[in-house]
Structures are given as structure tokens and as C-alpha cells.
Amino acid sequence: MYKIGVIGDKDSILGFKALGMSVFPVTSALEAQETIDKIASMQYAVIYITEQFAKDIVSTIDKYKDQRFPAIIPFPAIRVLWVSA
């Protein structure tokens, strides 16, 4: 059975876990790139990735464009703004 994975900052991806998706929190573009390469070979048909990391690893995403799986789909990250009193 194929799986769905979500890569991004913890705040943006944690909610996807409640939907049964595998979440992979990362803190850098390099970590995101390594995670894509790792899970692409683990029967993940769809990988969602936050735009903040996707924009920095276009070459990694492009190498999967001509393959049937995984489909790599960027989505906007949640932006948390802290206001100090």
C-alpha cells in the first residue's frame, strides 16, 4: 500500500499526523532534501513539502518529476507570529 508523507517545520506539519499521514519535521533545506531521497524509496506515493524548504531544493524535486512516484507537492507553511507585550 502506498503512503503519504509530509515534510516541513513542526508547526506546519503536525496536524497532518491526525489524518494518518507520516510527518517528517525538518529544520533545514539539506535535511528536507535528505528526507525526500530517503522516503522516496519507501513506497510514498505523495510527499507534501512546505514551500519554505521546497524553494531551496528545486533540483531534488525536479529529479522526481519524470517518475511515477512520488508526486512532490509544495504547500504554504504556517507562519507563527509572536508578539511581545
C-alpha positions as CSV (number, residue, x, y, z in Angstrom):
1,M,0.0,0.0,0.0
2,Y,1.3,3.4,-0.9
3,K,1.8,6.1,1.8
4,I,1.6,9.9,2.1
5,G,4.4,11.9,3.7
6,V,4.6,15.5,4.8
7,I,7.9,17.3,5.2
8,G,8.4,20.7,6.8
9,D,8.7,22.6,10.0
10,K,7.0,21.0,13.0
11,D,4.3,23.6,13.5
12,S,3.2,23.4,9.8
13,I,3.0,19.6,9.5
14,L,1.9,18.2,12.9
15,G,-1.8,18.4,12.1
16,F,-1.3,16.1,9.1
17,K,-0.5,13.2,11.5
18,A,-4.1,13.3,12.7
19,L,-5.1,12.5,9.2
20,G,-3.0,9.4,9.1
21,M,-0.1,10.8,7.1
22,S,3.5,10.3,8.1
23,V,5.2,13.5,9.2
24,F,8.9,14.3,8.9
25,P,9.8,17.5,10.8
26,V,13.0,19.2,9.4
27,T,14.8,22.4,10.3
28,S,16.9,22.9,7.1
29,A,16.8,22.5,3.4
30,L,19.5,19.9,3.5
31,E,17.5,17.9,6.0
32,A,14.5,18.2,3.7
33,Q,16.5,17.0,0.7
34,E,17.8,14.0,2.6
35,T,14.3,13.1,3.8
36,I,12.8,13.2,0.3
37,D,15.6,11.0,-1.0
38,K,15.1,8.6,1.9
39,I,11.3,8.3,1.8
40,A,11.0,8.3,-2.0
41,S,12.3,4.7,-1.9
42,M,9.9,3.7,0.9
43,Q,6.6,3.4,-1.1
44,Y,5.5,7.0,-0.6
45,A,3.2,7.9,-3.5
46,V,2.7,11.5,-2.4
47,I,5.1,13.8,-0.5
48,Y,3.9,17.2,0.6
49,I,6.6,19.7,1.5
50,T,6.4,23.2,2.8
51,E,7.2,25.9,0.3
52,Q,9.9,27.4,2.6
53,F,12.0,24.2,2.1
54,A,10.8,23.3,-1.5
55,K,12.2,26.6,-2.9
56,D,15.7,25.7,-1.8
57,I,15.7,22.1,-3.1
58,V,14.3,22.5,-6.6
59,S,16.9,20.3,-8.2
60,T,16.0,17.4,-5.8
61,I,12.3,17.9,-6.5
62,D,12.9,18.0,-10.3
63,K,14.7,14.7,-10.3
64,Y,11.4,13.0,-9.3
65,K,9.2,14.9,-11.9
66,D,9.5,12.2,-14.6
67,Q,9.0,9.3,-12.2
68,R,5.6,7.9,-11.5
69,F,6.1,8.1,-7.7
70,P,6.4,10.1,-5.6
71,A,4.4,13.1,-6.5
72,I,6.0,16.0,-4.6
73,I,3.6,18.8,-3.8
74,P,4.6,22.1,-2.1
75,F,2.2,23.8,0.2
76,P,2.4,27.1,2.2
77,A,3.8,26.8,5.7
78,I,2.0,28.1,8.8
79,R,3.6,31.4,9.9
80,V,3.5,31.9,13.6
81,L,4.0,35.5,14.7
82,W,4.9,36.1,18.3
83,V,4.0,39.5,19.6
84,S,5.8,40.5,22.8
85,A,3.9,42.6,25.3
